[in-house]
Amino acid sequence: MLKKFAFLSLFLGLCFGATPKDTIVIAVENQIERINPLFSEDHDASIGLIFSGLTRFDENMKIQPDLAKSWNISKDGLIYSFELRDDVFWHDGAKFGAKDVEFTLKAANDDKLNSPIKANFEMIKDIKVLDDTHIIITLAKPFPPFLDALSVGILPAHLLQNENLNITKFNQKPIGTGAFKFKSWKKGQYLTLEANANYHLGKVQSPKLILKHISDPNISAVELKNNSVDVALVGFEMVQSFKNDPKFSVLIEKSADYRALMYNFNNPIFKDKAVRNALDCAVDRQMIVQKLLHSLGSAAYHPLQNSWANPKNYTKTNYDPKKAEQILIQAGWQKNAKGVFEKNGDELKFDMFAMSNDPLRVALVKLLSSEFAKIGVKTQIYAKPAGSFDYSKVDSFLVGWGSPYDPDLHTYRVFESSQDKVWNFGHYSNKKVDEALQKARNTLDEKQRKAHYAEFINALQDDTPFLFLAYLDFALVYNKTIKGIKPQILGHHGVGFSWNAWQWSKVD
């Protein structure tokens, strides 16, 4: 690895110069096809820089006003009355108002649009615009995460009300109310943004931002060393080299982001609970954390461990290969002459897919394949570029999920059976899970919600859809010339580290 790092440093050092004094260059792992909040899958940093929501999150993940100046909620949790700011302008100079909020929320609920965030707004019963700065939203059922959901970027009605949102050119040249204006976009390489001089939350400190698309965090580390990137999340194995370098600051940030192996329940093998229970025992999570994550993370057993909804008591499966084999034998599986378990003449084998541009996911499926082989389970690994295969059709997929926001926003869409055509890629269906998630999303009392999430975790662990592996900590590395960076609990793929980028500045 060190030889590879040295070679890449030399090569990239010849290709890239130092970053401009008036520009902060940020390495980002993911790049979406459409820069539009309605199509966000929580992977992309640009949306939060270009767009603003009614609400936002501070460094402690507490809800704060953004486009909304204030709000009142009825005691039954059904009526939300908002007063909007009257000093907000779109990047094209048009005035922001209540009709923009109405347009965005109706678009999110449009069945033809098939927005991945639709589940967050499907409970809206009525929207009433009183005037430019006052709007009332009525829900059919209580939905405690609603203020969290309203952090979604609001869209400009005056530009989009007659557009097909799926294919509009706006998605390639977005106009928002956020801290930075869209300037240019060279897909697969970089996105250039410039400061919004009229930003409603305060003065934007850096005149320009460049989001440089680098899928491999080890390459990001190289570019940091060569001064062609100012800020980046780096690979786990590279962290120590930056801690020892006086030119850089290293910030270790906690996250709600976990890695797991998703089972596809259209494959009969995974309908056998014994198979999933055996695989659960076959993996040494602590070894994964220590060796692959270099101790920057923790073992994962369910999707809410880093949430306020995490129950005090839940099952922690111990690494026990012998027990894994016993579980399979008791379920009627027997080893054949090749040492592979089989039943009724069919071997216990399946495919595992991972994104080839994600080194950690590739390493994880390789490790899982090795561990499964030790107990007599045969697997075939496929590492392919993101988007080049259908996650909902492969046998299993090394998935990543998690969000620091309300637990509903990253459990309902993933595990509830009605979301089969959204983010429930594994076609998982469990009545107890569905009932617990429905109760949790429609109950106002937080203690009761936590009890329902405990029910959800118990049901999920009894009939697991994923083999949970590890939660990730992220190492944010930045040149010491960059000031103003503040930590926050990060989301999927480390999204959120640029949450206050408008306050960042470059000091000579």
VENLINNOR-V237340 format. One line per field, one symbol per residue. burial: + if it has 24 or more other C-alpha atoms within 12 Angstrom, else -. A space follows every 50 residues. Layout:
burial = ???
//
This chain:
burial = ----+--++--+------+--+++++++++++++++++++++++++++++ ++++++++--+-+-+++++-+-----+++++++++--++++---++++++ +++++++++-----++++++++++--++---++++++++-++++++++++ ++++++++++----++---++++++++++++++-+----+++++++++++ +--++++++++++++++++++++++++++++++++++++-++-----+++ +++++++++++++++---++-++++++++++++++++++--+++++++++ +++++++++++--+-+++-++--+++++----+++----+++-----+++ +++++++++++++++++++-+++++++++++++--+----++-+++++++ ++++++++++++++++++++-+++++++++-+++++++++++++----++ +++++++++++++++++++++++++++++++++-++++++++++++++++ ++++++--
//
